[in-house]
Amino acid sequence: MQLGVTEELQELRDSVRRFLADRAPISRVRELMETEDGIDRAVWEQAGTQLGLLGLAIPEEYGGAGFSFAEQAIVLQELGAALYSGPYLASGVLAATALLASPDEGARRDLLPAIAAGEVIATVAFTEDDGSWDPAAARLAAVKAGDSWRLDGHKSFVLDGGAAGLTRTVLPTLDQTRKLARLEFDGVQARLIGSPGDAAAVMDRVLDVAAIALAAEQLGGAQRALDMTVEYTKVRHQFGRPIGSFQGLKHRLADLLLEVESLRSAVTYAASAVAEGSPEVPVLAPLVKAYASDTYFHVAAESIQMHGGIGFTWEHDAHLYFKRAKSSELFLGDASYHRERLAARIGI
């Protein structure tokens, strides 16, 4: 298993960072917060055509670039650092992983090329009104209707569901940079992917990969929040000296750095495990998601505190990272949920 950032991965990181700084700066993120779906279609298209990000981890035989999850984790870190509001996690990770994990070769060939090209935006609708992520708790009804299936019911907290061609309600959220929706399925005609009974194993794989993907995104956000805080402590003066020169703040920042670097090691290892098809993934996924949730929230909360009163204002970006940290903590299950999941999987 290869760990660390190679020259090629660093080049990928730099190119994504430059693209986001130019095409999706925080000022644009704030504008998209006021829209229904939060998607800048032009930037989304350019992310595919210019950088090839949308099909990065999709095999070449399905129209993708054929890279691994290790490369995708680098991209996710940069998207998290920029608070990018496009549907990359939904389409490039959730939906693509579901298709790749499915035994349905026809569905992969039919659907993945359009996802890789950015021609369609896909997501996975699996969450109930109570926030349950457990596939066994699904209550949406699917009934065979001739050659197709009919869906009746609804799904809540659907990531980027505001762009769906269904009856939809965009849900109010703490984090306005990440759009969630409730989708109504009232006699919707659907195509079955795979065979009846396949879904549980597929969804276990999807949720494990998504948890590690989200942890990579959380790492990027935590690093950016920490960097922003360090820079502020260098320029903010009290008693004739930068506040960052005070021992108390130095120690707090050092502790945050240790947490972020520990998370980086965990994410890097977990991403490599996904890339290499390691059997460790089911154990690593809940472990790294729980740690990422705790770390990002702690760093973002400390960032607010160290910025003082300005950190609470709408004009400052610190509160945006705090809100994303909280929404990411809860999305796909909070730290307690994943610790229980980890305990169950290792038999304690």
C-alpha positions as CSV (number, residue, x, y, z in Angstrom):
1,M,0.0,0.0,0.0
2,Q,1.5,3.3,-1.1
3,L,1.0,6.2,1.3
4,G,1.9,9.9,1.0
5,V,1.5,12.4,-1.8
6,T,3.4,11.6,-5.0
7,E,4.5,14.3,-7.5
8,E,1.5,13.4,-9.7
9,L,-1.0,13.7,-6.8
10,Q,0.5,17.1,-5.9
11,E,0.1,18.3,-9.4
12,L,-3.5,17.1,-9.3
13,R,-4.1,19.0,-6.0
14,D,-2.5,22.1,-7.4
15,S,-4.6,22.1,-10.6
16,V,-7.9,21.5,-8.7
17,R,-7.0,24.3,-6.2
18,R,-6.2,26.8,-9.0
19,F,-9.4,25.9,-10.8
20,L,-11.6,26.3,-7.7
21,A,-9.9,29.6,-6.8
22,D,-10.6,30.9,-10.2
23,R,-14.0,29.5,-11.0
24,A,-15.6,28.8,-7.6
25,P,-14.2,31.2,-5.0
26,I,-16.0,31.7,-1.7
27,S,-17.8,34.8,-3.1
28,R,-19.4,32.5,-5.7
29,V,-20.2,29.9,-3.1
30,R,-22.1,32.6,-1.2
31,E,-24.1,33.5,-4.3
32,L,-25.0,29.9,-4.9
33,M,-26.2,29.5,-1.3
34,E,-29.2,31.7,-2.3
35,T,-30.2,29.4,-5.2
36,E,-32.4,26.3,-5.1
37,D,-30.0,23.7,-6.2
38,G,-26.6,25.4,-5.5
39,I,-25.1,24.3,-8.8
40,D,-23.2,26.5,-11.2
41,R,-23.7,24.4,-14.4
42,A,-20.9,26.2,-16.3
43,V,-18.4,25.4,-13.6
44,W,-19.7,21.8,-13.3
45,E,-19.2,21.3,-17.1
46,Q,-15.7,22.8,-17.0
47,A,-14.7,20.5,-14.1
48,G,-15.5,17.7,-16.4
49,T,-14.2,19.0,-19.8
50,Q,-11.1,20.9,-18.5
51,L,-9.9,18.7,-15.6
52,G,-11.8,15.4,-16.1
53,L,-12.8,15.4,-12.5
54,L,-16.3,14.0,-12.9
55,G,-15.2,10.6,-14.2
56,L,-11.8,10.6,-12.4
57,A,-12.3,7.2,-10.6
58,I,-14.6,5.7,-13.2
59,P,-12.9,3.0,-15.3
60,E,-12.0,4.0,-18.9
61,E,-14.3,1.3,-20.3
62,Y,-17.2,3.3,-18.9
63,G,-16.1,6.6,-20.2
64,G,-14.0,7.7,-17.2
65,A,-10.4,8.6,-16.6
66,G,-9.5,5.3,-15.0
67,F,-7.8,6.7,-11.9
68,S,-8.3,5.3,-8.4
69,F,-9.9,6.5,-5.2
70,A,-6.6,7.8,-4.0
71,E,-6.8,10.5,-6.7
72,Q,-10.4,11.1,-5.9
73,A,-9.6,11.7,-2.3
74,I,-7.2,14.5,-3.2
75,V,-9.9,16.1,-5.2
76,L,-12.4,15.8,-2.4
77,Q,-10.0,17.5,0.0
78,E,-9.7,20.5,-2.3
79,L,-13.5,20.6,-2.8
80,G,-13.9,20.6,1.0
81,A,-11.3,23.3,1.5
82,A,-13.2,25.5,-1.0
83,L,-16.7,24.7,0.3
84,Y,-17.6,23.8,-3.3
85,S,-21.3,23.4,-3.6
86,G,-21.5,21.3,-6.8
87,P,-22.8,17.7,-6.8
88,Y,-19.4,15.9,-6.9
89,L,-20.0,13.9,-3.7
90,A,-23.5,12.9,-4.9
91,S,-22.8,12.1,-8.5
92,G,-19.1,11.3,-8.7
93,V,-19.0,9.3,-5.4
94,L,-22.4,8.1,-4.3
95,A,-24.0,7.3,-7.6
96,A,-20.9,6.2,-9.4
97,T,-19.9,3.8,-6.6
98,A,-23.5,2.4,-6.5
99,L,-23.2,1.5,-10.2
100,L,-19.7,0.2,-9.9
101,A,-20.7,-2.0,-6.9
102,S,-23.7,-3.4,-8.6
103,P,-23.5,-6.7,-10.5
104,D,-25.5,-5.0,-13.4
105,E,-23.0,-4.6,-16.2
106,G,-25.7,-3.2,-18.5
107,A,-26.5,-0.4,-16.1
108,R,-22.9,0.5,-15.8
109,R,-22.4,0.8,-19.5
110,D,-25.7,2.7,-20.0
111,L,-25.3,5.2,-17.1
112,L,-21.7,5.7,-16.1
113,P,-20.5,7.4,-19.3
114,A,-23.1,10.2,-18.9
115,I,-22.1,10.7,-15.3
116,A,-18.4,10.8,-16.2
117,A,-19.1,13.4,-18.9
118,G,-21.2,15.5,-16.6
119,E,-24.2,15.1,-19.0
120,V,-26.4,14.0,-16.1
121,I,-26.2,14.7,-12.4
122,A,-26.9,11.5,-10.3
123,T,-27.4,10.9,-6.6
124,V,-28.5,8.1,-4.3
125,A,-31.8,8.6,-2.4
126,F,-31.7,6.3,0.6
127,T,-32.4,8.3,3.8
128,E,-35.7,8.2,5.7
129,D,-37.5,11.1,7.5
130,D,-35.9,10.1,10.8
131,G,-32.4,10.4,9.3
132,S,-31.8,6.6,9.2
133,W,-29.0,5.5,6.9
134,D,-29.6,1.8,7.5
135,P,-30.6,0.1,4.2
136,A,-32.7,-2.3,6.2
137,A,-34.9,0.5,7.3
138,A,-35.9,1.6,3.8
139,R,-39.7,2.2,3.4
140,L,-40.0,3.2,-0.2
141,A,-42.1,0.6,-2.0
142,A,-41.1,-0.9,-5.4
143,V,-43.7,-3.0,-7.2
144,K,-43.1,-4.9,-10.5
145,A,-45.2,-3.3,-13.3
146,G,-44.7,-5.1,-16.6
147,D,-41.1,-4.7,-17.8
148,S,-40.4,-1.9,-15.3
149,W,-41.0,-1.1,-11.6
150,R,-43.2,1.4,-9.9
151,L,-42.0,3.4,-6.9
152,D,-44.3,4.8,-4.3
153,G,-43.2,6.8,-1.2
154,H,-40.6,9.4,-0.5
155,K,-37.0,9.9,0.5
156,S,-35.6,12.7,2.7
157,F,-32.2,14.4,3.0
158,V,-31.3,13.5,-0.6
159,L,-28.0,15.1,-1.4
160,D,-28.4,17.5,-4.4
161,G,-31.9,16.3,-4.8
162,G,-33.0,19.8,-5.6
163,A,-31.9,19.2,-9.2
164,A,-34.1,16.0,-9.6
165,G,-36.9,15.8,-12.1
166,L,-39.4,14.7,-9.5
167,T,-41.7,16.5,-7.1
168,R,-39.2,17.8,-4.7
169,T,-38.9,20.1,-1.7
170,V,-35.6,21.7,-0.9
171,L,-35.1,21.3,2.8
172,P,-33.9,24.2,5.1
173,T,-30.5,23.4,6.4
174,L,-27.9,24.9,8.7
175,D,-25.3,24.6,6.0
176,Q,-26.6,26.4,3.0
177,T,-23.6,25.4,0.9
178,R,-24.9,21.8,0.8
179,K,-28.3,21.3,-0.6
180,L,-30.7,18.5,0.6
181,A,-34.2,17.7,-0.6
182,R,-37.2,15.5,0.0
183,L,-38.2,13.6,-3.1
184,E,-41.7,12.3,-3.7
185,F,-42.1,9.0,-5.7
186,D,-45.8,8.7,-6.6
187,G,-46.1,6.0,-9.1
188,V,-42.7,6.8,-10.7
189,Q,-41.6,4.3,-13.3
190,A,-38.1,3.0,-12.6
191,R,-35.5,0.6,-13.9
192,L,-34.2,-2.0,-11.6
193,I,-30.5,-2.1,-11.3
194,G,-29.2,-5.6,-10.5
195,S,-31.6,-8.1,-9.1
196,P,-34.0,-8.1,-6.1
197,G,-32.0,-8.6,-3.0
198,D,-28.8,-7.1,-4.3
199,A,-29.2,-3.7,-2.7
200,A,-28.1,-4.5,0.9
201,A,-24.5,-5.5,-0.1
202,V,-24.3,-2.7,-2.7
203,M,-25.4,-0.1,-0.2
204,D,-23.0,-1.3,2.4
205,R,-20.2,-0.7,-0.1
206,V,-21.6,2.7,-1.2
207,L,-21.9,4.0,2.4
208,D,-18.4,2.8,3.3
209,V,-16.8,4.5,0.3
210,A,-18.9,7.6,0.8
211,A,-17.9,7.8,4.5
212,I,-14.3,7.8,3.5
213,A,-14.9,10.3,0.7
214,L,-16.7,12.6,3.2
215,A,-13.8,12.2,5.6
216,A,-11.5,13.4,2.9
217,E,-13.7,16.4,2.3
218,Q,-13.8,17.1,6.0
219,L,-10.0,17.0,6.1
220,G,-9.8,19.6,3.4
221,G,-12.2,21.9,5.3
222,A,-10.4,21.4,8.6
223,Q,-7.1,22.3,7.0
224,R,-8.4,25.4,5.4
225,A,-10.1,26.5,8.7
226,L,-6.9,26.0,10.5
227,D,-4.8,27.9,7.9
228,M,-7.3,30.7,8.0
229,T,-7.0,30.9,11.8
230,V,-3.2,30.8,11.8
231,E,-3.1,33.7,9.4
232,Y,-5.5,35.7,11.5
233,T,-3.5,35.2,14.6
234,K,-0.5,36.6,12.8
235,V,-2.2,39.9,11.8
236,R,-4.5,40.5,14.8
237,H,-2.7,42.5,17.5
238,Q,-3.3,43.0,21.1
239,F,-1.1,44.7,23.7
240,G,1.3,45.6,20.8
241,R,1.9,42.1,19.5
242,P,0.3,39.5,17.3
243,I,-2.1,37.3,19.3
244,G,-0.5,34.3,17.8
245,S,2.6,35.0,19.8
246,F,0.8,34.3,23.1
247,Q,1.6,30.9,24.5
248,G,-2.0,29.9,25.2
249,L,-3.0,30.4,21.5
250,K,0.2,28.7,20.3
251,H,-0.6,25.6,22.3
252,R,-4.2,25.5,21.1
253,L,-3.0,25.9,17.5
254,A,-0.4,23.1,17.9
255,D,-3.1,20.8,19.3
256,L,-5.3,21.5,16.3
257,L,-2.4,20.9,13.9
258,L,-1.8,17.5,15.5
259,E,-5.5,16.6,15.1
260,V,-5.5,17.6,11.4
261,E,-2.3,15.7,10.6
262,S,-3.6,12.6,12.4
263,L,-6.7,12.9,10.3
264,R,-4.6,13.2,7.2
265,S,-2.8,10.0,8.0
266,A,-6.1,8.2,8.6
267,V,-7.7,9.5,5.4
268,T,-4.7,8.7,3.3
269,Y,-4.6,5.1,4.6
270,A,-8.3,4.6,4.1
271,A,-8.3,6.1,0.6
272,S,-5.4,3.8,-0.4
273,A,-7.4,0.8,1.1
274,V,-10.4,1.7,-1.1
275,A,-8.1,2.1,-4.2
276,E,-6.5,-1.3,-3.6
277,G,-9.7,-3.2,-2.7
278,S,-8.5,-3.9,0.8
279,P,-10.7,-6.0,3.1
280,E,-10.0,-3.4,5.8
281,V,-12.4,-0.9,4.2
282,P,-15.5,-1.9,6.3
283,V,-13.5,-1.3,9.5
284,L,-11.7,1.8,8.3
285,A,-14.8,3.6,7.0
286,P,-16.6,4.1,10.3
287,L,-13.3,4.7,12.1
288,V,-12.2,7.5,9.8
289,K,-15.6,9.1,9.5
290,A,-16.0,9.3,13.3
291,Y,-12.5,10.8,13.7
292,A,-13.1,13.3,10.8
293,S,-16.4,14.5,12.2
294,D,-14.8,15.2,15.7
295,T,-11.7,16.8,14.2
296,Y,-13.4,19.1,11.7
297,F,-16.0,20.3,14.2
298,H,-13.4,21.0,16.9
299,V,-11.1,22.9,14.5
300,A,-14.0,24.9,13.1
301,A,-15.3,25.7,16.6
302,E,-11.8,26.8,17.7
303,S,-11.5,28.9,14.6
304,I,-14.6,30.8,15.6
305,Q,-13.3,31.3,19.1
306,M,-9.9,32.5,18.0
307,H,-11.3,35.0,15.5
308,G,-13.3,36.5,18.4
309,G,-16.4,38.5,17.6
310,I,-15.7,38.8,13.9
311,G,-15.9,35.0,13.5
312,F,-19.6,35.1,14.3
313,T,-20.4,37.7,11.6
314,W,-22.1,36.9,8.3
315,E,-19.4,38.7,6.4
316,H,-16.6,36.4,7.7
317,D,-16.0,33.0,6.3
318,A,-15.3,31.2,9.6
319,H,-19.0,30.6,10.2
320,L,-19.4,28.9,6.8
321,Y,-16.7,26.3,7.8
322,F,-18.4,25.8,11.2
323,K,-21.7,25.1,9.5
324,R,-20.2,22.8,7.0
325,A,-18.4,21.0,9.8
326,K,-21.7,20.4,11.6
327,S,-23.6,19.3,8.5
328,S,-20.8,16.9,7.6
329,E,-20.7,15.6,11.1
330,L,-24.3,14.5,10.8
331,F,-24.4,13.5,7.1
332,L,-24.1,9.7,6.7
333,G,-24.3,9.3,10.5
334,D,-22.6,11.1,13.3
335,A,-19.5,10.0,15.2
336,S,-21.5,7.9,17.7
337,Y,-23.3,6.1,14.9
338,H,-20.0,5.2,13.3
339,R,-18.4,4.1,16.5
340,E,-21.3,1.7,17.1
341,R,-20.9,0.5,13.5
342,L,-17.2,0.0,14.1
343,A,-17.8,-1.9,17.3
344,A,-20.3,-4.2,15.6
345,R,-18.0,-4.9,12.8
346,I,-15.0,-5.9,15.0
347,G,-17.2,-7.9,17.3
348,I,-17.2,-5.9,20.5
